Amino acid sequence: MKVTVDSARCQGHAVCARLAPQIFVLDSDGYNRMGSFTVDPSHVDVVRRAVALCPERAIRIDDPNSSPKVV
C-alpha cells in the first residue's frame, strides 16, 4: 500500500507517530515530512487508523481500493 504525507498540512500533532512509531517518523521539530512511501501489508490496519485519526488529514492512502476506517 502506498501512503503519502502532505507535509504542508502536517501541524505536528504526532498522532501518527504515537499510533505507529515503527512507520511514521517525525523530524526534529515534530513534523511528519515523509512524503510518499510504501507500507508493508502487515501494517495496513494501523496506517488506516492513523489516516482516519490525523486531525489535519495530512496522510492519505494512495490505493484506490483502500478506505480509511477507524478500527
PQR file with spaces between the fields and no chain letter, atoms N, CA, C, O and H, PARSE charges and radii, in Angstrom:
ATOM       1  N    MET     1       0.844   -1.161    0.000 -0.4000 1.5000
ATOM       2  CA   MET     1       0.000    0.000    0.000 -0.0000 2.0000
ATOM       3  C    MET     1       0.897    1.234    0.000  0.5500 1.7000
ATOM       4  O    MET     1       1.853    1.318    0.770 -0.5500 1.4000
ATOM       5  N    LYS     2       0.581    2.180   -0.864 -0.4000 1.5000
ATOM       6  CA   LYS     2       1.342    3.428   -0.916 -0.0000 2.0000
ATOM       7  C    LYS     2       0.634    4.485   -0.066  0.5500 1.7000
ATOM       8  O    LYS     2      -0.587    4.630   -0.120 -0.5500 1.4000
ATOM       9  H    LYS     2      -0.196    2.111   -1.490  0.4000 1.0000
ATOM      10  N    VAL     3       1.422    5.213    0.712 -0.4000 1.5000
ATOM      11  CA   VAL     3       0.915    6.251    1.610 -0.0000 2.0000
ATOM      12  C    VAL     3       1.642    7.550    1.297  0.5500 1.7000
ATOM      13  O    VAL     3       2.833    7.548    0.986 -0.5500 1.4000
ATOM      14  H    VAL     3       2.414    5.096    0.756  0.4000 1.0000
ATOM      15  N    THR     4       0.917    8.655    1.382 -0.4000 1.5000
ATOM      16  CA   THR     4       1.525    9.964    1.174 -0.0000 2.0000
ATOM      17  C    THR     4       1.186   10.877    2.339  0.5500 1.7000
ATOM      18  O    THR     4       0.041   10.950    2.784 -0.5500 1.4000
ATOM      19  H    THR     4      -0.051    8.657    1.635  0.4000 1.0000
ATOM      20  N    VAL     5       2.206   11.570    2.820 -0.4000 1.5000
ATOM      21  CA   VAL     5       2.030   12.573    3.869 -0.0000 2.0000
ATOM      22  C    VAL     5       2.188   13.947    3.227  0.5500 1.7000
ATOM      23  O    VAL     5       3.206   14.235    2.597 -0.5500 1.4000
ATOM      24  H    VAL     5       3.137   11.511    2.458  0.4000 1.0000
ATOM      25  N    ASP     6       1.183   14.782    3.392 -0.4000 1.5000
ATOM      26  CA   ASP     6       1.236   16.159    2.898 -0.0000 2.0000
ATOM      27  C    ASP     6       1.908   16.999    3.983  0.5500 1.7000
ATOM      28  O    ASP     6       1.262   17.412    4.947 -0.5500 1.4000
ATOM      29  H    ASP     6       0.356   14.548    3.904  0.4000 1.0000
ATOM      30  N    SER     7       3.195   17.244    3.821 -0.4000 1.5000
ATOM      31  CA   SER     7       3.954   17.945    4.864 -0.0000 2.0000
ATOM      32  C    SER     7       3.468   19.378    5.071  0.5500 1.7000
ATOM      33  O    SER     7       3.672   19.942    6.146 -0.5500 1.4000
ATOM      34  H    SER     7       3.719   16.909    3.038  0.4000 1.0000
ATOM      35  N    ALA     8       2.842   19.969    4.083 -0.4000 1.5000
ATOM      36  CA   ALA     8       2.300   21.318    4.241 -0.0000 2.0000
ATOM      37  C    ALA     8       1.087   21.333    5.164  0.5500 1.7000
ATOM      38  O    ALA     8       0.809   22.343    5.810 -0.5500 1.4000
ATOM      39  H    ALA     8       2.676   19.511    3.209  0.4000 1.0000
ATOM      40  N    ARG     9       0.370   20.222    5.229 -0.4000 1.5000
ATOM      41  CA   ARG     9      -0.812   20.137    6.097 -0.0000 2.0000
ATOM      42  C    ARG     9      -0.463   19.693    7.513  0.5500 1.7000
ATOM      43  O    ARG     9      -1.181   20.021    8.457 -0.5500 1.4000
ATOM      44  H    ARG     9       0.596   19.401    4.704  0.4000 1.0000
ATOM      45  N    CYS    10       0.632   18.950    7.671 -0.4000 1.5000
ATOM      46  CA   CYS    10       1.018   18.428    8.985 -0.0000 2.0000
ATOM      47  C    CYS    10       1.278   19.582    9.942  0.5500 1.7000
ATOM      48  O    CYS    10       2.025   20.509    9.631 -0.5500 1.4000
ATOM      49  H    CYS    10       1.215   18.683    6.904  0.4000 1.0000
ATOM      50  N    GLN    11       0.651   19.511   11.109 -0.4000 1.5000
ATOM      51  CA   GLN    11       0.823   20.545   12.128 -0.0000 2.0000
ATOM      52  C    GLN    11       1.528   20.021   13.380  0.5500 1.7000
ATOM      53  O    GLN    11       1.576   20.704   14.404 -0.5500 1.4000
ATOM      54  H    GLN    11       0.043   18.758   11.362  0.4000 1.0000
ATOM      55  N    GLY    12       2.069   18.821   13.293 -0.4000 1.5000
ATOM      56  CA   GLY    12       2.874   18.291   14.391 -0.0000 2.0000
ATOM      57  C    GLY    12       2.092   17.744   15.563  0.5500 1.7000
ATOM      58  O    GLY    12       2.607   17.726   16.681 -0.5500 1.4000
ATOM      59  H    GLY    12       2.030   18.267   12.462  0.4000 1.0000
ATOM      60  N    HIS    13       0.860   17.294   15.350 -0.4000 1.5000
ATOM      61  CA   HIS    13       0.081   16.695   16.441 -0.0000 2.0000
ATOM      62  C    HIS    13       0.660   15.355   16.877  0.5500 1.7000
ATOM      63  O    HIS    13       0.465   14.936   18.017 -0.5500 1.4000
ATOM      64  H    HIS    13       0.441   17.309   14.442  0.4000 1.0000
ATOM      65  N    ALA    14       1.368   14.685   15.981 -0.4000 1.5000
ATOM      66  CA   ALA    14       2.072   13.425   16.241 -0.0000 2.0000
ATOM      67  C    ALA    14       1.161   12.240   16.540  0.5500 1.7000
ATOM      68  O    ALA    14       1.603   11.258   17.136 -0.5500 1.4000
ATOM      69  H    ALA    14       1.526   15.026   15.054  0.4000 1.0000
ATOM      70  N    VAL    15      -0.087   12.318   16.142 -0.4000 1.5000
ATOM      71  CA   VAL    15      -0.992   11.188   16.326 -0.0000 2.0000
ATOM      72  C    VAL    15      -0.464    9.973   15.580  0.5500 1.7000
ATOM      73  O    VAL    15      -0.477    8.862   16.110 -0.5500 1.4000
ATOM      74  H    VAL    15      -0.447   13.116   15.659  0.4000 1.0000
ATOM      75  N    CYS    16       0.000   10.177   14.356 -0.4000 1.5000
ATOM      76  CA   CYS    16       0.507    9.066   13.549 -0.0000 2.0000
ATOM      77  C    CYS    16       1.696    8.384   14.227  0.5500 1.7000
ATOM      78  O    CYS    16       1.767    7.156   14.281 -0.5500 1.4000
ATOM      79  H    CYS    16       0.011   11.080   13.925  0.4000 1.0000
ATOM      80  N    ALA    17       2.605    9.169   14.731 -0.4000 1.5000
ATOM      81  CA   ALA    17       3.807    8.609   15.361 -0.0000 2.0000
ATOM      82  C    ALA    17       3.484    7.902   16.671  0.5500 1.7000
ATOM      83  O    ALA    17       4.155    6.933   17.026 -0.5500 1.4000
ATOM      84  H    ALA    17       2.548   10.166   14.688  0.4000 1.0000
ATOM      85  N    ARG    18       2.472    8.367   17.392 -0.4000 1.5000
ATOM      86  CA   ARG    18       2.070    7.674   18.618 -0.0000 2.0000
ATOM      87  C    ARG    18       1.391    6.346   18.294  0.5500 1.7000
ATOM      88  O    ARG    18       1.575    5.362   19.010 -0.5500 1.4000
ATOM      89  H    ARG    18       1.927    9.154   17.103  0.4000 1.0000
ATOM      90  N    LEU    19       0.610    6.316   17.222 -0.4000 1.5000
ATOM      91  CA   LEU    19      -0.069    5.074   16.824 -0.0000 2.0000
ATOM      92  C    LEU    19       0.888    4.061   16.215  0.5500 1.7000
ATOM      93  O    LEU    19       0.777    2.861   16.466 -0.5500 1.4000
ATOM      94  H    LEU    19       0.461    7.115   16.640  0.4000 1.0000
ATOM      95  N    ALA    20       1.824    4.546   15.417 -0.4000 1.5000
ATOM      96  CA   ALA    20       2.710    3.635   14.685 -0.0000 2.0000
ATOM      97  C    ALA    20       4.116    4.207   14.582  0.5500 1.7000
ATOM      98  O    ALA    20       4.534    4.626   13.503 -0.5500 1.4000
ATOM      99  H    ALA    20       1.914    5.521   15.213  0.4000 1.0000
ATOM     100  N    PRO    21       4.848    4.228   15.687 -0.5600 1.5000
ATOM     101  CA   PRO    21       6.201    4.795   15.665  0.2800 2.0000
ATOM     102  C    PRO    21       7.161    4.026   14.763  0.5500 1.7000
ATOM     103  O    PRO    21       8.179    4.571   14.335 -0.5500 1.4000
ATOM     104  N    GLN    22       6.852    2.779   14.474 -0.4000 1.5000
ATOM     105  CA   GLN    22       7.691    1.977   13.584 -0.0000 2.0000
ATOM     106  C    GLN    22       7.496    2.370   12.125  0.5500 1.7000
ATOM     107  O    GLN    22       8.282    1.969   11.267 -0.5500 1.4000
ATOM     108  H    GLN    22       6.026    2.335   14.822  0.4000 1.0000
ATOM     109  N    ILE    23       6.453    3.153   11.834 -0.4000 1.5000
ATOM     110  CA   ILE    23       6.146    3.547   10.461 -0.0000 2.0000
ATOM     111  C    ILE    23       6.343    5.045   10.239  0.5500 1.7000
ATOM     112  O    ILE    23       7.016    5.458    9.295 -0.5500 1.4000
ATOM     113  H    ILE    23       5.814    3.479   12.531  0.4000 1.0000
ATOM     114  N    PHE    24       5.755    5.845   11.110 -0.4000 1.5000
ATOM     115  CA   PHE    24       5.776    7.300   10.938 -0.0000 2.0000
ATOM     116  C    PHE    24       6.905    7.926   11.744  0.5500 1.7000
ATOM     117  O    PHE    24       6.984    7.773   12.962 -0.5500 1.4000
ATOM     118  H    PHE    24       5.208    5.510   11.877  0.4000 1.0000
ATOM     119  N    VAL    25       7.765    8.624   11.043 -0.4000 1.5000
ATOM     120  CA   VAL    25       8.937    9.248   11.658 -0.0000 2.0000
ATOM     121  C    VAL    25       8.769   10.763   11.582  0.5500 1.7000
ATOM     122  O    VAL    25       8.450   11.310   10.527 -0.5500 1.4000
ATOM     123  H    VAL    25       7.702    8.748   10.053  0.4000 1.0000
ATOM     124  N    LEU    26       8.986   11.427   12.706 -0.4000 1.5000
ATOM     125  CA   LEU    26       8.870   12.880   12.756 -0.0000 2.0000
ATOM     126  C    LEU    26      10.253   13.508   12.673  0.5500 1.7000
ATOM     127  O    LEU    26      11.250   12.905   13.069 -0.5500 1.4000
ATOM     128  H    LEU    26       9.245   10.982   13.563  0.4000 1.0000
ATOM     129  N    ASP    27      10.296   14.732   12.148 -0.4000 1.5000
ATOM     130  CA   ASP    27      11.577   15.431   12.088 -0.0000 2.0000
ATOM     131  C    ASP    27      11.904   16.015   13.465  0.5500 1.7000
ATOM     132  O    ASP    27      11.139   15.823   14.411 -0.5500 1.4000
ATOM     133  H    ASP    27       9.486   15.222   11.826  0.4000 1.0000
ATOM     134  N    SER    28      13.001   16.705   13.586 -0.4000 1.5000
ATOM     135  CA   SER    28      13.437   17.226   14.884 -0.0000 2.0000
ATOM     136  C    SER    28      12.488   18.280   15.446  0.5500 1.7000
ATOM     137  O    SER    28      12.538   18.581   16.639 -0.5500 1.4000
ATOM     138  H    SER    28      13.622   16.861   12.818  0.4000 1.0000
ATOM     139  N    ASP    29      11.629   18.841   14.606 -0.4000 1.5000
ATOM     140  CA   ASP    29      10.636   19.814   15.073 -0.0000 2.0000
ATOM     141  C    ASP    29       9.285   19.172   15.366  0.5500 1.7000
ATOM     142  O    ASP    29       8.345   19.862   15.760 -0.5500 1.4000
ATOM     143  H    ASP    29      11.589   18.597   13.637  0.4000 1.0000
ATOM     144  N    GLY    30       9.180   17.858   15.177 -0.4000 1.5000
ATOM     145  CA   GLY    30       7.950   17.141   15.497 -0.0000 2.0000
ATOM     146  C    GLY    30       6.954   17.034   14.360  0.5500 1.7000
ATOM     147  O    GLY    30       5.787   16.716   14.591 -0.5500 1.4000
ATOM     148  H    GLY    30       9.944   17.298   14.857  0.4000 1.0000
ATOM     149  N    TYR    31       7.392   17.294   13.131 -0.4000 1.5000
ATOM     150  CA   TYR    31       6.511   17.227   11.969 -0.0000 2.0000
ATOM     151  C    TYR    31       6.815   15.995   11.132  0.5500 1.7000
ATOM     152  O    TYR    31       7.953   15.529   11.074 -0.5500 1.4000
ATOM     153  H    TYR    31       8.340   17.552   12.944  0.4000 1.0000
ATOM     154  N    ASN    32       5.776   15.477   10.485 -0.4000 1.5000
ATOM     155  CA   ASN    32       5.928   14.338    9.594 -0.0000 2.0000
ATOM     156  C    ASN    32       6.236   14.868    8.200  0.5500 1.7000
ATOM     157  O    ASN    32       5.390   15.515    7.581 -0.5500 1.4000
ATOM     158  H    ASN    32       4.852   15.856   10.532  0.4000 1.0000
ATOM     159  N    ARG    33       7.435   14.601    7.703 -0.4000 1.5000
ATOM     160  CA   ARG    33       7.882   15.081    6.391 -0.0000 2.0000
ATOM     161  C    ARG    33       8.253   13.914    5.482  0.5500 1.7000
ATOM     162  O    ARG    33       9.151   14.033    4.648 -0.5500 1.4000
ATOM     163  H    ARG    33       8.122   14.075    8.205  0.4000 1.0000
ATOM     164  N    MET    34       7.567   12.794    5.644 -0.4000 1.5000
ATOM     165  CA   MET    34       7.967   11.568    4.966 -0.0000 2.0000
ATOM     166  C    MET    34       7.649   11.534    3.475  0.5500 1.7000
ATOM     167  O    MET    34       8.271   10.759    2.748 -0.5500 1.4000
ATOM     168  H    MET    34       6.838   12.698    6.322  0.4000 1.0000
ATOM     169  N    GLY    35       6.717   12.333    2.994 -0.4000 1.5000
ATOM     170  CA   GLY    35       6.353   12.278    1.580 -0.0000 2.0000
ATOM     171  C    GLY    35       5.621   10.984    1.265  0.5500 1.7000
ATOM     172  O    GLY    35       4.771   10.552    2.044 -0.5500 1.4000
ATOM     173  H    GLY    35       6.212   12.963    3.584  0.4000 1.0000
ATOM     174  N    SER    36       5.932   10.362    0.145 -0.4000 1.5000
ATOM     175  CA   SER    36       5.291    9.107   -0.258 -0.0000 2.0000
ATOM     176  C    SER    36       6.186    7.925    0.077  0.5500 1.7000
ATOM     177  O    SER    36       7.408    7.991   -0.054 -0.5500 1.4000
ATOM     178  H    SER    36       6.622   10.713   -0.489  0.4000 1.0000
ATOM     179  N    PHE    37       5.557    6.857    0.507 -0.4000 1.5000
ATOM     180  CA   PHE    37       6.292    5.648    0.848 -0.0000 2.0000
ATOM     181  C    PHE    37       5.351    4.448    0.774  0.5500 1.7000
ATOM     182  O    PHE    37       4.130    4.600    0.739 -0.5500 1.4000
ATOM     183  H    PHE    37       4.564    6.804    0.613  0.4000 1.0000
ATOM     184  N    THR    38       5.933    3.267    0.750 -0.4000 1.5000
ATOM     185  CA   THR    38       5.162    2.031    0.700 -0.0000 2.0000
ATOM     186  C    THR    38       5.154    1.390    2.074  0.5500 1.7000
ATOM     187  O    THR    38       6.168    1.364    2.772 -0.5500 1.4000
ATOM     188  H    THR    38       6.925    3.143    0.778  0.4000 1.0000
ATOM     189  N    VAL    39       3.993    0.873    2.452 -0.4000 1.5000
ATOM     190  CA   VAL    39       3.822    0.252    3.766 -0.0000 2.0000
ATOM     191  C    VAL    39       3.682   -1.253    3.589  0.5500 1.7000
ATOM     192  O    VAL    39       2.967   -1.723    2.705 -0.5500 1.4000
ATOM     193  H    VAL    39       3.169    0.893    1.885  0.4000 1.0000
ATOM     194  N    ASP    40       4.362   -1.983    4.423 -0.4000 1.5000
ATOM     195  CA   ASP    40       4.268   -3.434    4.442 -0.0000 2.0000
ATOM     196  C    ASP    40       2.821   -3.846    4.747  0.5500 1.7000
ATOM     197  O    ASP    40       2.162   -3.212    5.571 -0.5500 1.4000
ATOM     198  H    ASP    40       4.943   -1.601    5.141  0.4000 1.0000
ATOM     199  N    PRO    41       2.332   -4.884    4.101 -0.5600 1.5000
ATOM     200  CA   PRO    41       0.957   -5.329    4.341  0.2800 2.0000
ATOM     201  C    PRO    41       0.626   -5.623    5.806  0.5500 1.7000
ATOM     202  O    PRO    41      -0.534   -5.528    6.207 -0.5500 1.4000
ATOM     203  N    SER    42       1.611   -5.970    6.586 -0.4000 1.5000
ATOM     204  CA   SER    42       1.350   -6.263    7.998 -0.0000 2.0000
ATOM     205  C    SER    42       0.989   -5.019    8.810  0.5500 1.7000
ATOM     206  O    SER    42       0.522   -5.133    9.943 -0.5500 1.4000
ATOM     207  H    SER    42       2.553   -6.047    6.260  0.4000 1.0000
ATOM     208  N    HIS    43       1.202   -3.836    8.237 -0.4000 1.5000
ATOM     209  CA   HIS    43       0.920   -2.588    8.946 -0.0000 2.0000
ATOM     210  C    HIS    43      -0.300   -1.840    8.412  0.5500 1.7000
ATOM     211  O    HIS    43      -0.547   -0.701    8.809 -0.5500 1.4000
ATOM     212  H    HIS    43       1.581   -3.743    7.317  0.4000 1.0000
ATOM     213  N    VAL    44      -1.052   -2.459    7.530 -0.4000 1.5000
ATOM     214  CA   VAL    44      -2.180   -1.789    6.882 -0.0000 2.0000
ATOM     215  C    VAL    44      -3.193   -1.253    7.895  0.5500 1.7000
ATOM     216  O    VAL    44      -3.625   -0.106    7.779 -0.5500 1.4000
ATOM     217  H    VAL    44      -0.851   -3.384    7.208  0.4000 1.0000
ATOM     218  N    ASP    45      -3.570   -2.044    8.865 -0.4000 1.5000
ATOM     219  CA   ASP    45      -4.599   -1.615    9.816 -0.0000 2.0000
ATOM     220  C    ASP    45      -4.188   -0.387   10.625  0.5500 1.7000
ATOM     221  O    ASP    45      -4.987    0.532   10.803 -0.5500 1.4000
ATOM     222  H    ASP    45      -3.219   -2.976    8.960  0.4000 1.0000
ATOM     223  N    VAL    46      -2.966   -0.367   11.107 -0.4000 1.5000
ATOM     224  CA   VAL    46      -2.521    0.765   11.910 -0.0000 2.0000
ATOM     225  C    VAL    46      -2.363    2.022   11.051  0.5500 1.7000
ATOM     226  O    VAL    46      -2.599    3.132   11.531 -0.5500 1.4000
ATOM     227  H    VAL    46      -2.317   -1.114   10.962  0.4000 1.0000
ATOM     228  N    VAL    47      -1.970    1.858    9.800 -0.4000 1.5000
ATOM     229  CA   VAL    47      -1.867    3.015    8.909 -0.0000 2.0000
ATOM     230  C    VAL    47      -3.256    3.570    8.618  0.5500 1.7000
ATOM     231  O    VAL    47      -3.455    4.784    8.619 -0.5500 1.4000
ATOM     232  H    VAL    47      -1.778    0.957    9.411  0.4000 1.0000
ATOM     233  N    ARG    48      -4.201    2.697    8.373 -0.4000 1.5000
ATOM     234  CA   ARG    48      -5.580    3.171    8.157 -0.0000 2.0000
ATOM     235  C    ARG    48      -6.095    3.938    9.369  0.5500 1.7000
ATOM     236  O    ARG    48      -6.783    4.948    9.224 -0.5500 1.4000
ATOM     237  H    ARG    48      -4.040    1.711    8.372  0.4000 1.0000
ATOM     238  N    ARG    49      -5.769    3.471   10.533 -0.4000 1.5000
ATOM     239  CA   ARG    49      -6.190    4.165   11.761 -0.0000 2.0000
ATOM     240  C    ARG    49      -5.519    5.538   11.851  0.5500 1.7000
ATOM     241  O    ARG    49      -6.166    6.520   12.214 -0.5500 1.4000
ATOM     242  H    ARG    49      -5.210    2.650   10.652  0.4000 1.0000
ATOM     243  N    ALA    50      -4.245    5.609   11.527 -0.4000 1.5000
ATOM     244  CA   ALA    50      -3.531    6.895   11.546 -0.0000 2.0000
ATOM     245  C    ALA    50      -4.131    7.867   10.538  0.5500 1.7000
ATOM     246  O    ALA    50      -4.272    9.055   10.829 -0.5500 1.4000
ATOM     247  H    ALA    50      -3.719    4.811   11.232  0.4000 1.0000
ATOM     248  N    VAL    51      -4.482    7.374    9.363 -0.4000 1.5000
ATOM     249  CA   VAL    51      -5.119    8.219    8.352 -0.0000 2.0000
ATOM     250  C    VAL    51      -6.433    8.771    8.895  0.5500 1.7000
ATOM     251  O    VAL    51      -6.703    9.968    8.790 -0.5500 1.4000
ATOM     252  H    VAL    51      -4.368    6.409    9.127  0.4000 1.0000
ATOM     253  N    ALA    52      -7.227    7.911    9.462 -0.4000 1.5000
ATOM     254  CA   ALA    52      -8.537    8.315    9.967 -0.0000 2.0000
ATOM     255  C    ALA    52      -8.449    9.287   11.142  0.5500 1.7000
ATOM     256  O    ALA    52      -9.327   10.132   11.315 -0.5500 1.4000
ATOM     257  H    ALA    52      -7.008    6.940    9.547  0.4000 1.0000
ATOM     258  N    LEU    53      -7.395    9.171   11.947 -0.4000 1.5000
ATOM     259  CA   LEU    53      -7.297    9.989   13.158 -0.0000 2.0000
ATOM     260  C    LEU    53      -6.435   11.231   13.008  0.5500 1.7000
ATOM     261  O    LEU    53      -6.355   12.030   13.940 -0.5500 1.4000
ATOM     262  H    LEU    53      -6.682    8.485   11.806  0.4000 1.0000
ATOM     263  N    CYS    54      -5.792   11.419   11.872 -0.4000 1.5000
ATOM     264  CA   CYS    54      -4.966   12.609   11.674 -0.0000 2.0000
ATOM     265  C    CYS    54      -5.861   13.849   11.695  0.5500 1.7000
ATOM     266  O    CYS    54      -6.735   13.983   10.838 -0.5500 1.4000
ATOM     267  H    CYS    54      -5.857   10.770   11.114  0.4000 1.0000
ATOM     268  N    PRO    55      -5.664   14.757   12.653 -0.5600 1.5000
ATOM     269  CA   PRO    55      -6.544   15.928   12.774  0.2800 2.0000
ATOM     270  C    PRO    55      -6.479   16.866   11.567  0.5500 1.7000
ATOM     271  O    PRO    55      -7.441   17.582   11.290 -0.5500 1.4000
ATOM     272  N    GLU    56      -5.383   16.867   10.868 -0.4000 1.5000
ATOM     273  CA   GLU    56      -5.220   17.770    9.725 -0.0000 2.0000
ATOM     274  C    GLU    56      -5.478   17.079    8.384  0.5500 1.7000
ATOM     275  O    GLU    56      -5.395   17.712    7.332 -0.5500 1.4000
ATOM     276  H    GLU    56      -4.601   16.286   11.093  0.4000 1.0000
ATOM     277  N    ARG    57      -5.795   15.769    8.426 -0.4000 1.5000
ATOM     278  CA   ARG    57      -5.989   14.982    7.208 -0.0000 2.0000
ATOM     279  C    ARG    57      -4.775   15.095    6.288  0.5500 1.7000
ATOM     280  O    ARG    57      -4.902   15.243    5.072 -0.5500 1.4000
ATOM     281  H    ARG    57      -5.863   15.255    9.281  0.4000 1.0000
ATOM     282  N    ALA    58      -3.604   15.020    6.902 -0.4000 1.5000
ATOM     283  CA   ALA    58      -2.343   15.172    6.173 -0.0000 2.0000
ATOM     284  C    ALA    58      -1.828   13.861    5.591  0.5500 1.7000
ATOM     285  O    ALA    58      -0.875   13.866    4.812 -0.5500 1.4000
ATOM     286  H    ALA    58      -3.501   14.900    7.889  0.4000 1.0000
ATOM     287  N    ILE    59      -2.437   12.749    5.953 -0.4000 1.5000
ATOM     288  CA   ILE    59      -1.977   11.440    5.488 -0.0000 2.0000
ATOM     289  C    ILE    59      -3.064   10.837    4.612  0.5500 1.7000
ATOM     290  O    ILE    59      -4.247   10.872    4.953 -0.5500 1.4000
ATOM     291  H    ILE    59      -3.211   12.744    6.585  0.4000 1.0000
ATOM     292  N    ARG    60      -2.646   10.287    3.483 -0.4000 1.5000
ATOM     293  CA   ARG    60      -3.640    9.618    2.640 -0.0000 2.0000
ATOM     294  C    ARG    60      -3.072    8.306    2.113  0.5500 1.7000
ATOM     295  O    ARG    60      -1.864    8.134    1.952 -0.5500 1.4000
ATOM     296  H    ARG    60      -1.685   10.260    3.206  0.4000 1.0000
ATOM     297  N    ILE    61      -3.985    7.406    1.857 -0.4000 1.5000
ATOM     298  CA   ILE    61      -3.644    6.133    1.238 -0.0000 2.0000
ATOM     299  C    ILE    61      -3.853    6.308   -0.254  0.5500 1.7000
ATOM     300  O    ILE    61      -4.926    6.728   -0.687 -0.5500 1.4000
ATOM     301  H    ILE    61      -4.966    7.545    1.988  0.4000 1.0000
ATOM     302  N    ASP    62      -2.845    5.993   -1.039 -0.4000 1.5000
ATOM     303  CA   ASP    62      -2.910    6.172   -2.481 -0.0000 2.0000
ATOM     304  C    ASP    62      -3.369    4.927   -3.212  0.5500 1.7000
ATOM     305  O    ASP    62      -3.149    4.792   -4.416 -0.5500 1.4000
ATOM     306  H    ASP    62      -1.973    5.652   -0.688  0.4000 1.0000
ATOM     307  N    ASP    63      -3.996    4.030   -2.501 -0.4000 1.5000
ATOM     308  CA   ASP    63      -4.528    2.812   -3.097 -0.0000 2.0000
ATOM     309  C    ASP    63      -6.033    3.013   -3.254  0.5500 1.7000
ATOM     310  O    ASP    63      -6.731    3.109   -2.244 -0.5500 1.4000
ATOM     311  H    ASP    63      -4.174    4.140   -1.523  0.4000 1.0000
ATOM     312  N    PRO    64      -6.559    3.082   -4.470 -0.5600 1.5000
ATOM     313  CA   PRO    64      -7.978    3.359   -4.665  0.2800 2.0000
ATOM     314  C    PRO    64      -8.905    2.305   -4.074  0.5500 1.7000
ATOM     315  O    PRO    64     -10.094    2.566   -3.891 -0.5500 1.4000
ATOM     316  N    ASN    65      -8.387    1.129   -3.775 -0.4000 1.5000
ATOM     317  CA   ASN    65      -9.206    0.075   -3.191 -0.0000 2.0000
ATOM     318  C    ASN    65      -9.234    0.115   -1.676  0.5500 1.7000
ATOM     319  O    ASN    65      -9.914   -0.694   -1.044 -0.5500 1.4000
ATOM     320  H    ASN    65      -7.422    0.917   -3.923  0.4000 1.0000
ATOM     321  N    SER    66      -8.497    1.056   -1.084 -0.4000 1.5000
ATOM     322  CA   SER    66      -8.424    1.150    0.374 -0.0000 2.0000
ATOM     323  C    SER    66      -9.211    2.360    0.848  0.5500 1.7000
ATOM     324  O    SER    66      -9.160    3.431    0.243 -0.5500 1.4000
ATOM     325  H    SER    66      -7.945    1.713   -1.598  0.4000 1.0000
ATOM     326  N    SER    67      -9.932    2.171    1.930 -0.4000 1.5000
ATOM     327  CA   SER    67     -10.612    3.303    2.538 -0.0000 2.0000
ATOM     328  C    SER    67     -10.228    3.357    4.008  0.5500 1.7000
ATOM     329  O    SER    67     -10.228    2.331    4.688 -0.5500 1.4000
ATOM     330  H    SER    67      -9.974    1.301    2.421  0.4000 1.0000
ATOM     331  N    PRO    68      -9.898    4.551    4.506 -0.5600 1.5000
ATOM     332  CA   PRO    68      -9.519    4.645    5.918  0.2800 2.0000
ATOM     333  C    PRO    68     -10.709    4.386    6.829  0.5500 1.7000
ATOM     334  O    PRO    68     -11.788    4.948    6.639 -0.5500 1.4000
ATOM     335  N    LYS    69     -10.501    3.541    7.806 -0.4000 1.5000
ATOM     336  CA   LYS    69     -11.544    3.237    8.773 -0.0000 2.0000
ATOM     337  C    LYS    69     -10.909    3.188   10.149  0.5500 1.7000
ATOM     338  O    LYS    69      -9.799    2.684   10.320 -0.5500 1.4000
ATOM     339  H    LYS    69      -9.625    3.084    7.960  0.4000 1.0000
ATOM     340  N    VAL    70     -11.627    3.717   11.125 -0.4000 1.5000
ATOM     341  CA   VAL    70     -11.135    3.617   12.496 -0.0000 2.0000
ATOM     342  C    VAL    70     -11.426    2.195   12.965  0.5500 1.7000
ATOM     343  O    VAL    70     -12.565    1.730   12.911 -0.5500 1.4000
ATOM     344  H    VAL    70     -12.529    4.126   10.986  0.4000 1.0000
ATOM     345  N    VAL    71     -10.389    1.519   13.422 -0.4000 1.5000
ATOM     346  CA   VAL    71     -10.534    0.128   13.842 -0.0000 2.0000
ATOM     347  C    VAL    71     -10.733    0.060   15.332  0.5500 1.7000
ATOM     348  O    VAL    71     -10.876   -1.029   15.886 -0.5500 1.4000
ATOM     349  H    VAL    71      -9.464    1.896   13.466  0.4000 1.0000
